[in-house]
Amino acid sequence: MERLLSKKAVRDIVGVSFAEIARREQDHRFPKRIRDGGRVFWVASEIEAYVQSKIARRDANTRS
C-alpha cells in the first residue's frame, strides 16, 4: 500500500519552498499532487524517486 506525504513533509524532504514545489509541478518537473478536500498530498514512492533522480544526475555530472 502506498503512503501519502503532506505538503510540509514533502517540503522538508526536498528542501525547497511551497512556491518552488508549485512552480516545478507546473513545469512538469515534480510529481503530481493528490487533492483530498482542502488538503494536498504526494505519493511517497514518487517523491523518493524524484530525490533519487536528483542524486543520480548529480553523480553522473561528477564522473566527467
PDBQT receptor file of N, H, CA, C and O in Angstrom, charges set to zero:
ATOM      1  N   MET A   1       0.848  -1.182   0.000  1.00  0.00    +0.000 N 
ATOM      2  CA  MET A   1       0.000   0.000   0.000  1.00  0.00    +0.000 C 
ATOM      3  C   MET A   1       0.894   1.247   0.000  1.00  0.00    +0.000 C 
ATOM      4  O   MET A   1       1.899   1.311   0.708  1.00  0.00    +0.000 OA
ATOM      5  N   GLU A   2       0.508   2.211  -0.796  1.00  0.00    +0.000 N 
ATOM      6  H   GLU A   2      -0.309   2.158  -1.371  1.00  0.00    +0.000 HD
ATOM      7  CA  GLU A   2       1.278   3.457  -0.905  1.00  0.00    +0.000 C 
ATOM      8  C   GLU A   2       1.007   4.367   0.294  1.00  0.00    +0.000 C 
ATOM      9  O   GLU A   2      -0.091   4.383   0.851  1.00  0.00    +0.000 OA
ATOM     10  N   ARG A   3       2.014   5.106   0.664  1.00  0.00    +0.000 N 
ATOM     11  H   ARG A   3       2.905   5.093   0.211  1.00  0.00    +0.000 HD
ATOM     12  CA  ARG A   3       1.913   6.081   1.739  1.00  0.00    +0.000 C 
ATOM     13  C   ARG A   3       1.831   7.470   1.124  1.00  0.00    +0.000 C 
ATOM     14  O   ARG A   3       2.468   7.749   0.108  1.00  0.00    +0.000 OA
ATOM     15  N   LEU A   4       1.045   8.335   1.746  1.00  0.00    +0.000 N 
ATOM     16  H   LEU A   4       0.528   8.108   2.572  1.00  0.00    +0.000 HD
ATOM     17  CA  LEU A   4       0.910   9.708   1.272  1.00  0.00    +0.000 C 
ATOM     18  C   LEU A   4       1.675  10.647   2.196  1.00  0.00    +0.000 C 
ATOM     19  O   LEU A   4       1.713  10.456   3.411  1.00  0.00    +0.000 OA
ATOM     20  N   LEU A   5       2.284  11.663   1.594  1.00  0.00    +0.000 N 
ATOM     21  H   LEU A   5       2.254  11.819   0.607  1.00  0.00    +0.000 HD
ATOM     22  CA  LEU A   5       3.042  12.655   2.347  1.00  0.00    +0.000 C 
ATOM     23  C   LEU A   5       2.340  14.005   2.287  1.00  0.00    +0.000 C 
ATOM     24  O   LEU A   5       1.807  14.394   1.247  1.00  0.00    +0.000 OA
ATOM     25  N   SER A   6       2.345  14.703   3.392  1.00  0.00    +0.000 N 
ATOM     26  H   SER A   6       2.778  14.387   4.236  1.00  0.00    +0.000 HD
ATOM     27  CA  SER A   6       1.753  16.036   3.447  1.00  0.00    +0.000 C 
ATOM     28  C   SER A   6       2.657  17.043   2.743  1.00  0.00    +0.000 C 
ATOM     29  O   SER A   6       3.806  16.749   2.413  1.00  0.00    +0.000 OA
ATOM     30  N   LYS A   7       2.122  18.215   2.526  1.00  0.00    +0.000 N 
ATOM     31  H   LYS A   7       1.188  18.454   2.794  1.00  0.00    +0.000 HD
ATOM     32  CA  LYS A   7       2.870  19.300   1.888  1.00  0.00    +0.000 C 
ATOM     33  C   LYS A   7       4.114  19.644   2.710  1.00  0.00    +0.000 C 
ATOM     34  O   LYS A   7       5.196  19.840   2.156  1.00  0.00    +0.000 OA
ATOM     35  N   LYS A   8       3.955  19.713   4.012  1.00  0.00    +0.000 N 
ATOM     36  H   LYS A   8       3.076  19.553   4.462  1.00  0.00    +0.000 HD
ATOM     37  CA  LYS A   8       5.085  20.035   4.889  1.00  0.00    +0.000 C 
ATOM     38  C   LYS A   8       6.152  18.942   4.821  1.00  0.00    +0.000 C 
ATOM     39  O   LYS A   8       7.346  19.238   4.765  1.00  0.00    +0.000 OA
ATOM     40  N   ALA A   9       5.724  17.687   4.825  1.00  0.00    +0.000 N 
ATOM     41  H   ALA A   9       4.755  17.446   4.870  1.00  0.00    +0.000 HD
ATOM     42  CA  ALA A   9       6.687  16.583   4.758  1.00  0.00    +0.000 C 
ATOM     43  C   ALA A   9       7.469  16.621   3.450  1.00  0.00    +0.000 C 
ATOM     44  O   ALA A   9       8.679  16.397   3.440  1.00  0.00    +0.000 OA
ATOM     45  N   VAL A  10       6.779  16.905   2.345  1.00  0.00    +0.000 N 
ATOM     46  H   VAL A  10       5.796  17.087   2.353  1.00  0.00    +0.000 HD
ATOM     47  CA  VAL A  10       7.447  16.985   1.052  1.00  0.00    +0.000 C 
ATOM     48  C   VAL A  10       8.440  18.138   1.046  1.00  0.00    +0.000 C 
ATOM     49  O   VAL A  10       9.565  17.990   0.568  1.00  0.00    +0.000 OA
ATOM     50  N   ARG A  11       8.031  19.279   1.571  1.00  0.00    +0.000 N 
ATOM     51  H   ARG A  11       7.118  19.400   1.959  1.00  0.00    +0.000 HD
ATOM     52  CA  ARG A  11       8.935  20.435   1.630  1.00  0.00    +0.000 C 
ATOM     53  C   ARG A  11      10.182  20.079   2.443  1.00  0.00    +0.000 C 
ATOM     54  O   ARG A  11      11.298  20.415   2.046  1.00  0.00    +0.000 OA
ATOM     55  N   ASP A  12       9.998  19.409   3.562  1.00  0.00    +0.000 N 
ATOM     56  H   ASP A  12       9.091  19.137   3.885  1.00  0.00    +0.000 HD
ATOM     57  CA  ASP A  12      11.135  19.037   4.402  1.00  0.00    +0.000 C 
ATOM     58  C   ASP A  12      12.068  18.043   3.696  1.00  0.00    +0.000 C 
ATOM     59  O   ASP A  12      13.286  18.106   3.866  1.00  0.00    +0.000 OA
ATOM     60  N   ILE A  13      11.503  17.140   2.914  1.00  0.00    +0.000 N 
ATOM     61  H   ILE A  13      10.514  17.089   2.776  1.00  0.00    +0.000 HD
ATOM     62  CA  ILE A  13      12.307  16.132   2.215  1.00  0.00    +0.000 C 
ATOM     63  C   ILE A  13      13.103  16.755   1.079  1.00  0.00    +0.000 C 
ATOM     64  O   ILE A  13      14.303  16.509   0.956  1.00  0.00    +0.000 OA
ATOM     65  N   VAL A  14      12.453  17.557   0.251  1.00  0.00    +0.000 N 
ATOM     66  H   VAL A  14      11.478  17.757   0.351  1.00  0.00    +0.000 HD
ATOM     67  CA  VAL A  14      13.142  18.087  -0.934  1.00  0.00    +0.000 C 
ATOM     68  C   VAL A  14      13.875  19.385  -0.657  1.00  0.00    +0.000 C 
ATOM     69  O   VAL A  14      14.748  19.774  -1.432  1.00  0.00    +0.000 OA
ATOM     70  N   GLY A  15      13.540  20.064   0.431  1.00  0.00    +0.000 N 
ATOM     71  H   GLY A  15      12.831  19.747   1.061  1.00  0.00    +0.000 HD
ATOM     72  CA  GLY A  15      14.293  21.248   0.829  1.00  0.00    +0.000 C 
ATOM     73  C   GLY A  15      14.037  22.493   0.014  1.00  0.00    +0.000 C 
ATOM     74  O   GLY A  15      14.901  23.366  -0.071  1.00  0.00    +0.000 OA
ATOM     75  N   VAL A  16      12.860  22.593  -0.589  1.00  0.00    +0.000 N 
ATOM     76  H   VAL A  16      12.158  21.885  -0.519  1.00  0.00    +0.000 HD
ATOM     77  CA  VAL A  16      12.502  23.808  -1.318  1.00  0.00    +0.000 C 
ATOM     78  C   VAL A  16      11.160  24.324  -0.791  1.00  0.00    +0.000 C 
ATOM     79  O   VAL A  16      10.417  23.600  -0.129  1.00  0.00    +0.000 OA
ATOM     80  N   SER A  17      10.872  25.575  -1.096  1.00  0.00    +0.000 N 
ATOM     81  H   SER A  17      11.476  26.163  -1.634  1.00  0.00    +0.000 HD
ATOM     82  CA  SER A  17       9.653  26.211  -0.601  1.00  0.00    +0.000 C 
ATOM     83  C   SER A  17       8.410  25.649  -1.280  1.00  0.00    +0.000 C 
ATOM     84  O   SER A  17       8.489  24.981  -2.311  1.00  0.00    +0.000 OA
ATOM     85  N   PHE A  18       7.247  25.939  -0.667  1.00  0.00    +0.000 N 
ATOM     86  H   PHE A  18       7.182  26.481   0.171  1.00  0.00    +0.000 HD
ATOM     87  CA  PHE A  18       5.978  25.548  -1.266  1.00  0.00    +0.000 C 
ATOM     88  C   PHE A  18       5.828  26.175  -2.651  1.00  0.00    +0.000 C 
ATOM     89  O   PHE A  18       5.339  25.533  -3.580  1.00  0.00    +0.000 OA
ATOM     90  N   ALA A  19       6.251  27.429  -2.781  1.00  0.00    +0.000 N 
ATOM     91  H   ALA A  19       6.648  27.951  -2.026  1.00  0.00    +0.000 HD
ATOM     92  CA  ALA A  19       6.144  28.120  -4.066  1.00  0.00    +0.000 C 
ATOM     93  C   ALA A  19       6.998  27.436  -5.134  1.00  0.00    +0.000 C 
ATOM     94  O   ALA A  19       6.572  27.310  -6.282  1.00  0.00    +0.000 OA
ATOM     95  N   GLU A  20       8.186  26.999  -4.766  1.00  0.00    +0.000 N 
ATOM     96  H   GLU A  20       8.532  27.101  -3.834  1.00  0.00    +0.000 HD
ATOM     97  CA  GLU A  20       9.060  26.315  -5.725  1.00  0.00    +0.000 C 
ATOM     98  C   GLU A  20       8.480  24.955  -6.110  1.00  0.00    +0.000 C 
ATOM     99  O   GLU A  20       8.564  24.552  -7.270  1.00  0.00    +0.000 OA
ATOM    100  N   ILE A  21       7.901  24.253  -5.156  1.00  0.00    +0.000 N 
ATOM    101  H   ILE A  21       7.834  24.580  -4.213  1.00  0.00    +0.000 HD
ATOM    102  CA  ILE A  21       7.238  22.982  -5.470  1.00  0.00    +0.000 C 
ATOM    103  C   ILE A  21       6.140  23.225  -6.497  1.00  0.00    +0.000 C 
ATOM    104  O   ILE A  21       6.026  22.475  -7.466  1.00  0.00    +0.000 OA
ATOM    105  N   ALA A  22       5.333  24.261  -6.297  1.00  0.00    +0.000 N 
ATOM    106  H   ALA A  22       5.425  24.870  -5.510  1.00  0.00    +0.000 HD
ATOM    107  CA  ALA A  22       4.243  24.583  -7.221  1.00  0.00    +0.000 C 
ATOM    108  C   ALA A  22       4.789  24.913  -8.611  1.00  0.00    +0.000 C 
ATOM    109  O   ALA A  22       4.228  24.469  -9.613  1.00  0.00    +0.000 OA
ATOM    110  N   ARG A  23       5.881  25.688  -8.683  1.00  0.00    +0.000 N 
ATOM    111  H   ARG A  23       6.337  26.048  -7.869  1.00  0.00    +0.000 HD
ATOM    112  CA  ARG A  23       6.481  26.031  -9.983  1.00  0.00    +0.000 C 
ATOM    113  C   ARG A  23       6.957  24.772 -10.708  1.00  0.00    +0.000 C 
ATOM    114  O   ARG A  23       6.725  24.611 -11.906  1.00  0.00    +0.000 OA
ATOM    115  N   ARG A  24       7.614  23.897  -9.981  1.00  0.00    +0.000 N 
ATOM    116  H   ARG A  24       7.803  24.028  -9.007  1.00  0.00    +0.000 HD
ATOM    117  CA  ARG A  24       8.116  22.666 -10.596  1.00  0.00    +0.000 C 
ATOM    118  C   ARG A  24       6.966  21.781 -11.061  1.00  0.00    +0.000 C 
ATOM    119  O   ARG A  24       7.063  21.130 -12.101  1.00  0.00    +0.000 OA
ATOM    120  N   GLU A  25       5.883  21.756 -10.298  1.00  0.00    +0.000 N 
ATOM    121  H   GLU A  25       5.804  22.286  -9.453  1.00  0.00    +0.000 HD
ATOM    122  CA  GLU A  25       4.711  20.987 -10.726  1.00  0.00    +0.000 C 
ATOM    123  C   GLU A  25       4.149  21.549 -12.030  1.00  0.00    +0.000 C 
ATOM    124  O   GLU A  25       3.823  20.795 -12.947  1.00  0.00    +0.000 OA
ATOM    125  N   GLN A  26       4.039  22.861 -12.108  1.00  0.00    +0.000 N 
ATOM    126  H   GLN A  26       4.305  23.473 -11.364  1.00  0.00    +0.000 HD
ATOM    127  CA  GLN A  26       3.500  23.493 -13.312  1.00  0.00    +0.000 C 
ATOM    128  C   GLN A  26       4.351  23.194 -14.535  1.00  0.00    +0.000 C 
ATOM    129  O   GLN A  26       3.832  23.056 -15.642  1.00  0.00    +0.000 OA
ATOM    130  N   ASP A  27       5.659  23.095 -14.333  1.00  0.00    +0.000 N 
ATOM    131  H   ASP A  27       6.081  23.207 -13.433  1.00  0.00    +0.000 HD
ATOM    132  CA  ASP A  27       6.590  22.806 -15.422  1.00  0.00    +0.000 C 
ATOM    133  C   ASP A  27       6.762  21.301 -15.650  1.00  0.00    +0.000 C 
ATOM    134  O   ASP A  27       7.593  20.891 -16.460  1.00  0.00    +0.000 OA
ATOM    135  N   HIS A  28       5.987  20.479 -14.944  1.00  0.00    +0.000 N 
ATOM    136  H   HIS A  28       5.312  20.812 -14.286  1.00  0.00    +0.000 HD
ATOM    137  CA  HIS A  28       6.055  19.008 -15.043  1.00  0.00    +0.000 C 
ATOM    138  C   HIS A  28       7.433  18.484 -14.659  1.00  0.00    +0.000 C 
ATOM    139  O   HIS A  28       7.928  17.512 -15.230  1.00  0.00    +0.000 OA
ATOM    140  N   ARG A  29       8.043  19.148 -13.677  1.00  0.00    +0.000 N 
ATOM    141  H   ARG A  29       7.641  19.937 -13.212  1.00  0.00    +0.000 HD
ATOM    142  CA  ARG A  29       9.358  18.720 -13.174  1.00  0.00    +0.000 C 
ATOM    143  C   ARG A  29       9.261  18.170 -11.758  1.00  0.00    +0.000 C 
ATOM    144  O   ARG A  29      10.275  18.013 -11.078  1.00  0.00    +0.000 OA
ATOM    145  N   PHE A  30       8.040  17.878 -11.312  1.00  0.00    +0.000 N 
ATOM    146  H   PHE A  30       7.216  18.006 -11.865  1.00  0.00    +0.000 HD
ATOM    147  CA  PHE A  30       7.814  17.402  -9.950  1.00  0.00    +0.000 C 
ATOM    148  C   PHE A  30       6.594  16.485  -9.986  1.00  0.00    +0.000 C 
ATOM    149  O   PHE A  30       5.688  16.699 -10.792  1.00  0.00    +0.000 OA
ATOM    150  N   PRO A  31       6.556  15.470  -9.128  1.00  0.00    +0.000 N 
ATOM    151  CA  PRO A  31       5.397  14.570  -9.119  1.00  0.00    +0.000 C 
ATOM    152  C   PRO A  31       4.086  15.327  -8.862  1.00  0.00    +0.000 C 
ATOM    153  O   PRO A  31       4.067  16.343  -8.167  1.00  0.00    +0.000 OA
ATOM    154  N   LYS A  32       3.011  14.818  -9.428  1.00  0.00    +0.000 N 
ATOM    155  H   LYS A  32       3.027  13.993  -9.992  1.00  0.00    +0.000 HD
ATOM    156  CA  LYS A  32       1.702  15.440  -9.272  1.00  0.00    +0.000 C 
ATOM    157  C   LYS A  32       1.156  15.204  -7.865  1.00  0.00    +0.000 C 
ATOM    158  O   LYS A  32       1.375  14.159  -7.251  1.00  0.00    +0.000 OA
ATOM    159  N   ARG A  33       0.450  16.198  -7.389  1.00  0.00    +0.000 N 
ATOM    160  H   ARG A  33       0.272  17.047  -7.888  1.00  0.00    +0.000 HD
ATOM    161  CA  ARG A  33      -0.173  16.102  -6.070  1.00  0.00    +0.000 C 
ATOM    162  C   ARG A  33      -1.518  15.394  -6.158  1.00  0.00    +0.000 C 
ATOM    163  O   ARG A  33      -2.102  15.260  -7.234  1.00  0.00    +0.000 OA
ATOM    164  N   ILE A  34      -1.990  14.948  -5.011  1.00  0.00    +0.000 N 
ATOM    165  H   ILE A  34      -1.516  15.057  -4.137  1.00  0.00    +0.000 HD
ATOM    166  CA  ILE A  34      -3.320  14.360  -4.854  1.00  0.00    +0.000 C 
ATOM    167  C   ILE A  34      -4.109  15.296  -3.965  1.00  0.00    +0.000 C 
ATOM    168  O   ILE A  34      -3.658  15.649  -2.875  1.00  0.00    +0.000 OA
ATOM    169  N   ARG A  35      -5.268  15.697  -4.413  1.00  0.00    +0.000 N 
ATOM    170  H   ARG A  35      -5.635  15.411  -5.298  1.00  0.00    +0.000 HD
ATOM    171  CA  ARG A  35      -6.123  16.577  -3.605  1.00  0.00    +0.000 C 
ATOM    172  C   ARG A  35      -7.162  15.732  -2.868  1.00  0.00    +0.000 C 
ATOM    173  O   ARG A  35      -7.770  14.827  -3.440  1.00  0.00    +0.000 OA
ATOM    174  N   ASP A  36      -7.347  16.046  -1.598  1.00  0.00    +0.000 N 
ATOM    175  H   ASP A  36      -6.853  16.781  -1.133  1.00  0.00    +0.000 HD
ATOM    176  CA  ASP A  36      -8.362  15.373  -0.789  1.00  0.00    +0.000 C 
ATOM    177  C   ASP A  36      -9.027  16.444   0.063  1.00  0.00    +0.000 C 
ATOM    178  O   ASP A  36      -8.517  16.830   1.115  1.00  0.00    +0.000 OA
ATOM    179  N   GLY A  37     -10.165  16.910  -0.408  1.00  0.00    +0.000 N 
ATOM    180  H   GLY A  37     -10.579  16.596  -1.262  1.00  0.00    +0.000 HD
ATOM    181  CA  GLY A  37     -10.814  18.023   0.278  1.00  0.00    +0.000 C 
ATOM    182  C   GLY A  37      -9.947  19.256   0.130  1.00  0.00    +0.000 C 
ATOM    183  O   GLY A  37      -9.563  19.617  -0.982  1.00  0.00    +0.000 OA
ATOM    184  N   GLY A  38      -9.636  19.898   1.230  1.00  0.00    +0.000 N 
ATOM    185  H   GLY A  38      -9.948  19.604   2.134  1.00  0.00    +0.000 HD
ATOM    186  CA  GLY A  38      -8.803  21.089   1.203  1.00  0.00    +0.000 C 
ATOM    187  C   GLY A  38      -7.330  20.812   1.377  1.00  0.00    +0.000 C 
ATOM    188  O   GLY A  38      -6.533  21.748   1.432  1.00  0.00    +0.000 OA
ATOM    189  N   ARG A  39      -6.947  19.557   1.464  1.00  0.00    +0.000 N 
ATOM    190  H   ARG A  39      -7.594  18.796   1.419  1.00  0.00    +0.000 HD
ATOM    191  CA  ARG A  39      -5.543  19.209   1.684  1.00  0.00    +0.000 C 
ATOM    192  C   ARG A  39      -4.929  18.613   0.438  1.00  0.00    +0.000 C 
ATOM    193  O   ARG A  39      -5.635  18.137  -0.452  1.00  0.00    +0.000 OA
ATOM    194  N   VAL A  40      -3.614  18.643   0.379  1.00  0.00    +0.000 N 
ATOM    195  H   VAL A  40      -3.041  19.030   1.101  1.00  0.00    +0.000 HD
ATOM    196  CA  VAL A  40      -2.892  18.024  -0.738  1.00  0.00    +0.000 C 
ATOM    197  C   VAL A  40      -1.840  17.068  -0.192  1.00  0.00    +0.000 C 
ATOM    198  O   VAL A  40      -1.286  17.264   0.889  1.00  0.00    +0.000 OA
ATOM    199  N   PHE A  41      -1.588  16.034  -0.973  1.00  0.00    +0.000 N 
ATOM    200  H   PHE A  41      -2.038  15.875  -1.851  1.00  0.00    +0.000 HD
ATOM    201  CA  PHE A  41      -0.628  15.005  -0.596  1.00  0.00    +0.000 C 
ATOM    202  C   PHE A  41       0.142  14.575  -1.832  1.00  0.00    +0.000 C 
ATOM    203  O   PHE A  41      -0.279  14.823  -2.961  1.00  0.00    +0.000 OA
ATOM    204  N   TRP A  42       1.279  13.924  -1.602  1.00  0.00    +0.000 N 
ATOM    205  H   TRP A  42       1.621  13.722  -0.685  1.00  0.00    +0.000 HD
ATOM    206  CA  TRP A  42       2.059  13.321  -2.672  1.00  0.00    +0.000 C 
ATOM    207  C   TRP A  42       2.307  11.865  -2.308  1.00  0.00    +0.000 C 
ATOM    208  O   TRP A  42       2.360  11.511  -1.130  1.00  0.00    +0.000 OA
ATOM    209  N   VAL A  43       2.458  11.029  -3.317  1.00  0.00    +0.000 N 
ATOM    210  H   VAL A  43       2.416  11.316  -4.274  1.00  0.00    +0.000 HD
ATOM    211  CA  VAL A  43       2.758   9.614  -3.111  1.00  0.00    +0.000 C 
ATOM    212  C   VAL A  43       4.231   9.503  -2.719  1.00  0.00    +0.000 C 
ATOM    213  O   VAL A  43       5.115   9.993  -3.422  1.00  0.00    +0.000 OA
ATOM    214  N   ALA A  44       4.472   8.854  -1.589  1.00  0.00    +0.000 N 
ATOM    215  H   ALA A  44       3.754   8.456  -1.018  1.00  0.00    +0.000 HD
ATOM    216  CA  ALA A  44       5.825   8.782  -1.033  1.00  0.00    +0.000 C 
ATOM    217  C   ALA A  44       6.823   8.176  -2.017  1.00  0.00    +0.000 C 
ATOM    218  O   ALA A  44       7.938   8.681  -2.149  1.00  0.00    +0.000 OA
ATOM    219  N   SER A  45       6.446   7.110  -2.703  1.00  0.00    +0.000 N 
ATOM    220  H   SER A  45       5.541   6.700  -2.596  1.00  0.00    +0.000 HD
ATOM    221  CA  SER A  45       7.388   6.464  -3.627  1.00  0.00    +0.000 C 
ATOM    222  C   SER A  45       7.741   7.382  -4.794  1.00  0.00    +0.000 C 
ATOM    223  O   SER A  45       8.852   7.299  -5.317  1.00  0.00    +0.000 OA
ATOM    224  N   GLU A  46       6.821   8.261  -5.218  1.00  0.00    +0.000 N 
ATOM    225  H   GLU A  46       5.918   8.328  -4.793  1.00  0.00    +0.000 HD
ATOM    226  CA  GLU A  46       7.118   9.199  -6.300  1.00  0.00    +0.000 C 
ATOM    227  C   GLU A  46       8.084  10.288  -5.835  1.00  0.00    +0.000 C 
ATOM    228  O   GLU A  46       8.945  10.724  -6.599  1.00  0.00    +0.000 OA
ATOM    229  N   ILE A  47       7.941  10.722  -4.590  1.00  0.00    +0.000 N 
ATOM    230  H   ILE A  47       7.241  10.367  -3.970  1.00  0.00    +0.000 HD
ATOM    231  CA  ILE A  47       8.877  11.715  -4.043  1.00  0.00    +0.000 C 
ATOM    232  C   ILE A  47      10.256  11.079  -3.873  1.00  0.00    +0.000 C 
ATOM    233  O   ILE A  47      11.272  11.710  -4.164  1.00  0.00    +0.000 OA
ATOM    234  N   GLU A  48      10.292   9.831  -3.402  1.00  0.00    +0.000 N 
ATOM    235  H   GLU A  48       9.467   9.318  -3.165  1.00  0.00    +0.000 HD
ATOM    236  CA  GLU A  48      11.567   9.129  -3.263  1.00  0.00    +0.000 C 
ATOM    237  C   GLU A  48      12.259   8.983  -4.621  1.00  0.00    +0.000 C 
ATOM    238  O   GLU A  48      13.469   9.178  -4.728  1.00  0.00    +0.000 OA
ATOM    239  N   ALA A  49      11.493   8.643  -5.648  1.00  0.00    +0.000 N 
ATOM    240  H   ALA A  49      10.509   8.486  -5.561  1.00  0.00    +0.000 HD
ATOM    241  CA  ALA A  49      12.065   8.511  -6.998  1.00  0.00    +0.000 C 
ATOM    242  C   ALA A  49      12.583   9.854  -7.499  1.00  0.00    +0.000 C 
ATOM    243  O   ALA A  49      13.623   9.915  -8.156  1.00  0.00    +0.000 OA
ATOM    244  N   TYR A  50      11.868  10.922  -7.193  1.00  0.00    +0.000 N 
ATOM    245  H   TYR A  50      11.023  10.873  -6.660  1.00  0.00    +0.000 HD
ATOM    246  CA  TYR A  50      12.296  12.274  -7.583  1.00  0.00    +0.000 C 
ATOM    247  C   TYR A  50      13.650  12.597  -6.942  1.00  0.00    +0.000 C 
ATOM    248  O   TYR A  50      14.561  13.076  -7.617  1.00  0.00    +0.000 OA
ATOM    249  N   VAL A  51      13.776  12.336  -5.656  1.00  0.00    +0.000 N 
ATOM    250  H   VAL A  51      13.035  11.946  -5.107  1.00  0.00    +0.000 HD
ATOM    251  CA  VAL A  51      15.032  12.612  -4.948  1.00  0.00    +0.000 C 
ATOM    252  C   VAL A  51      16.152  11.740  -5.519  1.00  0.00    +0.000 C 
ATOM    253  O   VAL A  51      17.265  12.221  -5.732  1.00  0.00    +0.000 OA
ATOM    254  N   GLN A  52      15.864  10.474  -5.763  1.00  0.00    +0.000 N 
ATOM    255  H   GLN A  52      14.960  10.084  -5.589  1.00  0.00    +0.000 HD
ATOM    256  CA  GLN A  52      16.887   9.574  -6.313  1.00  0.00    +0.000 C 
ATOM    257  C   GLN A  52      17.341  10.035  -7.688  1.00  0.00    +0.000 C 
ATOM    258  O   GLN A  52      18.518   9.906  -8.025  1.00  0.00    +0.000 OA
ATOM    259  N   SER A  53      16.417  10.577  -8.495  1.00  0.00    +0.000 N 
ATOM    260  H   SER A  53      15.461  10.682  -8.222  1.00  0.00    +0.000 HD
ATOM    261  CA  SER A  53      16.810  11.070  -9.818  1.00  0.00    +0.000 C 
ATOM    262  C   SER A  53      17.739  12.276  -9.693  1.00  0.00    +0.000 C 
ATOM    263  O   SER A  53      18.656  12.437 -10.498  1.00  0.00    +0.000 OA
ATOM    264  N   LYS A  54      17.507  13.119  -8.693  1.00  0.00    +0.000 N 
ATOM    265  H   LYS A  54      16.762  12.987  -8.039  1.00  0.00    +0.000 HD
ATOM    266  CA  LYS A  54      18.397  14.264  -8.469  1.00  0.00    +0.000 C 
ATOM    267  C   LYS A  54      19.786  13.785  -8.058  1.00  0.00    +0.000 C 
ATOM    268  O   LYS A  54      20.792  14.334  -8.508  1.00  0.00    +0.000 OA
ATOM    269  N   ILE A  55      19.844  12.768  -7.210  1.00  0.00    +0.000 N 
ATOM    270  H   ILE A  55      19.027  12.321  -6.845  1.00  0.00    +0.000 HD
ATOM    271  CA  ILE A  55      21.128  12.209  -6.778  1.00  0.00    +0.000 C 
ATOM    272  C   ILE A  55      21.851  11.580  -7.957  1.00  0.00    +0.000 C 
ATOM    273  O   ILE A  55      23.057  11.767  -8.120  1.00  0.00    +0.000 OA
ATOM    274  N   ALA A  56      21.118  10.832  -8.786  1.00  0.00    +0.000 N 
ATOM    275  H   ALA A  56      20.138  10.680  -8.654  1.00  0.00    +0.000 HD
ATOM    276  CA  ALA A  56      21.730  10.187  -9.958  1.00  0.00    +0.000 C 
ATOM    277  C   ALA A  56      22.275  11.224 -10.928  1.00  0.00    +0.000 C 
ATOM    278  O   ALA A  56      23.355  11.040 -11.489  1.00  0.00    +0.000 OA
ATOM    279  N   ARG A  57      21.540  12.312 -11.130  1.00  0.00    +0.000 N 
ATOM    280  H   ARG A  57      20.663  12.461 -10.674  1.00  0.00    +0.000 HD
ATOM    281  CA  ARG A  57      22.002  13.374 -12.023  1.00  0.00    +0.000 C 
ATOM    282  C   ARG A  57      23.282  14.010 -11.474  1.00  0.00    +0.000 C 
ATOM    283  O   ARG A  57      24.224  14.276 -12.220  1.00  0.00    +0.000 OA
ATOM    284  N   ARG A  58      23.301  14.249 -10.166  1.00  0.00    +0.000 N 
ATOM    285  H   ARG A  58      22.535  14.033  -9.560  1.00  0.00    +0.000 HD
ATOM    286  CA  ARG A  58      24.496  14.823  -9.539  1.00  0.00    +0.000 C 
ATOM    287  C   ARG A  58      25.701  13.890  -9.735  1.00  0.00    +0.000 C 
ATOM    288  O   ARG A  58      26.790  14.328 -10.109  1.00  0.00    +0.000 OA
ATOM    289  N   ASP A  59      25.476  12.592  -9.472  1.00  0.00    +0.000 N 
ATOM    290  H   ASP A  59      24.592  12.236  -9.169  1.00  0.00    +0.000 HD
ATOM    291  CA  ASP A  59      26.572  11.641  -9.589  1.00  0.00    +0.000 C 
ATOM    292  C   ASP A  59      27.065  11.496 -11.025  1.00  0.00    +0.000 C 
ATOM    293  O   ASP A  59      28.261  11.312 -11.254  1.00  0.00    +0.000 OA
ATOM    294  N   ALA A  60      26.165  11.576 -11.982  1.00  0.00    +0.000 N 
ATOM    295  H   ALA A  60      25.193  11.725 -11.796  1.00  0.00    +0.000 HD
ATOM    296  CA  ALA A  60      26.555  11.480 -13.393  1.00  0.00    +0.000 C 
ATOM    297  C   ALA A  60      27.395  12.684 -13.786  1.00  0.00    +0.000 C 
ATOM    298  O   ALA A  60      28.322  12.558 -14.587  1.00  0.00    +0.000 OA
ATOM    299  N   ASN A  61      27.085  13.838 -13.237  1.00  0.00    +0.000 N 
ATOM    300  H   ASN A  61      26.332  13.941 -12.587  1.00  0.00    +0.000 HD
ATOM    301  CA  ASN A  61      27.829  15.060 -13.564  1.00  0.00    +0.000 C 
ATOM    302  C   ASN A  61      29.199  15.093 -12.903  1.00  0.00    +0.000 C 
ATOM    303  O   ASN A  61      30.100  15.769 -13.398  1.00  0.00    +0.000 OA
ATOM    304  N   THR A  62      29.374  14.386 -11.810  1.00  0.00    +0.000 N 
ATOM    305  H   THR A  62      28.642  13.836 -11.408  1.00  0.00    +0.000 HD
ATOM    306  CA  THR A  62      30.677  14.417 -11.118  1.00  0.00    +0.000 C 
ATOM    307  C   THR A  62      31.630  13.374 -11.672  1.00  0.00    +0.000 C 
ATOM    308  O   THR A  62      32.818  13.409 -11.353  1.00  0.00    +0.000 OA
ATOM    309  N   ARG A  63      31.155  12.457 -12.481  1.00  0.00    +0.000 N 
ATOM    310  H   ARG A  63      30.190  12.428 -12.740  1.00  0.00    +0.000 HD
ATOM    311  CA  ARG A  63      32.016  11.414 -13.061  1.00  0.00    +0.000 C 
ATOM    312  C   ARG A  63      32.763  11.897 -14.284  1.00  0.00    +0.000 C 
ATOM    313  O   ARG A  63      33.698  11.235 -14.734  1.00  0.00    +0.000 OA
ATOM    314  N   SER A  64      32.387  12.999 -14.817  1.00  0.00    +0.000 N 
ATOM    315  H   SER A  64      31.627  13.537 -14.451  1.00  0.00    +0.000 HD
ATOM    316  CA  SER A  64      33.018  13.503 -16.059  1.00  0.00    +0.000 C 
ATOM    317  C   SER A  64      34.453  13.903 -15.864  1.00  0.00    +0.000 C 
ATOM    318  O   SER A  64      35.106  14.341 -16.812  1.00  0.00    +0.000 OA
TER     319      SER A  64
